[in-house]
């Protein structure tokens, strides 16, 4: 299990990892920050980028904040960062 700091920017043009800022991975999402839509989009996006099931990813802190702590099963921190930042 690994925890990861994430900074979410909702209402973007596309779902995309933008980079790393202050130790947090910055991710733009198309989903609005309304009724948990951005949180669900974040879990779905991370699952696709990391190649794990969505049930293996959970938000540990920051459900109503742009700054979140995400818990990911089965992958170590370096593998996660390598996969997310590969296209940046």
Buried (B, 14 or more C-beta within 10 A) or exposed (E): EBEBBBBBBBEBEEBBBBEBEEEBBBBBBBBEBEEEBBBBBBBBBBBEBBEBEEEBBEBEEBEEEBEBBBBBEEBEEEBBBEBBEEEE
